[in-house]
Amino acid sequence: MTRTTRARVRQAAGLAASLVLVASATACASSEAAGGSGKETTTIRYQSSAGSVDPLLLADALGDLKGLTLKRVGDVTGGPQALQALVSNQTDIAASAFYGAIAQLVASGAKIKAVIPTYGSDDKSYSQIVVPDDSSITSARDLIGKKIAVNTLGANAEAIIDTWLQQQGLSEDDIKKVTLVALPPLNTPDALAKGQIDAAYLGVKGVEIANQAVKTRTLVKDTDVVGGPYTGGGFSMRDDFIKDNPETSKELVAGVADAVTYIETHSADQIYQVLFPYLEKHGFADYEDAIKANYPGSLGVPAKPVITDADITRWTDWLASHGDIEPDSVKPADVYTNDLNPYANGAGASGSSSPAGNGASTPAAGGKS
């Protein structure tokens, strides 16, 4: 791969370094709050993922977080923002974040680990670069000087796009001329229809929604670029929280693992029958229409979710090619752990198949903030 360093990537690296400083300042307070008293923390601070089938909330709806209380501290807008909240001790578990972003933070000194895969690409759930059907853009080279909308910078979309551009023979200077624009998916179809952007990186449902505003054409799928199915990211936690709260951490990760299994082995309607009453009970009823519109029928991960070395090296190789980390400076074991995952030893999760204990714990923050 060519060595391509963009301004936005350097900004991400700067953010990573600043987060590590914040983390070191809050580490003592975190340790004291969690395990310093000799008792484990059972109230889990989290950010909800509006418009998605959230495995954490589904785990609670299934009754798999026994003895734990969820405390919502806002909505997550993307993986990097979720990691920022985690590293700065605003949350105890970070919603689905790109393994590459986690690895970059670890390389900068952040003490966090990916603990369970929760998103990827398969034949049901995948992402793609699309352009308006009448666009003159037909190849990677045609994107030079153009704008591509992505949900967030420094994450999975950027890795896929840059890798594809490199594969198609674009030089470092060429790739620098392809501008990635952070744009919420809800605003992307209109921007694409009005010509404010030239292309967009969207998931399956995102493309369906975009087609209502402007007929689109696919340039490439993410699985065409890096192979598939593949796992792109997952939930992560701080090392100090895991150390100070071992039983809580196991319960939390096992519950999410069970929810992932439920998602991958049940229909959308079956999932909604469990999740939606829970959302309504806790003040999230307005999430339901967005979930129906956005859920493609899979998280894109195996029904027995386990992180592998290959899941990490796929992205650390990309980071090294960009100069964001030194080659071989971060090993997969630095980035993830399967120690809390019941599937790692073959035991499997609890195997909930019905909404027993629906709404077992209470999200202390209730509805939207």
Order of alpha helices (4+ residues) and beta strands (2+ residues): alpha-beta-alpha-beta-alpha-beta-alpha-beta-beta-beta-alpha-alpha-beta-alpha-beta-alpha-beta-alpha-beta-alpha-alpha-alpha-alpha-alpha-alpha
